[in-house]
């Protein structure tokens, strides 16, 4: 899971979180840093 470090919000960075499969280097959820912690927890359950 990665947190957006950008302080400005724009189309490619909404300012929340991204879930990444590190073995495949693939974004699983929140490709524009638009996933909330609740969405990530729900996905992982």
Secondary structure, DSSP 8 states (H G I E B T S, - for coil): -EE---SS-BTTB-SSEEEEETTTTEEEE-TTS-B-HHHHHHHH-
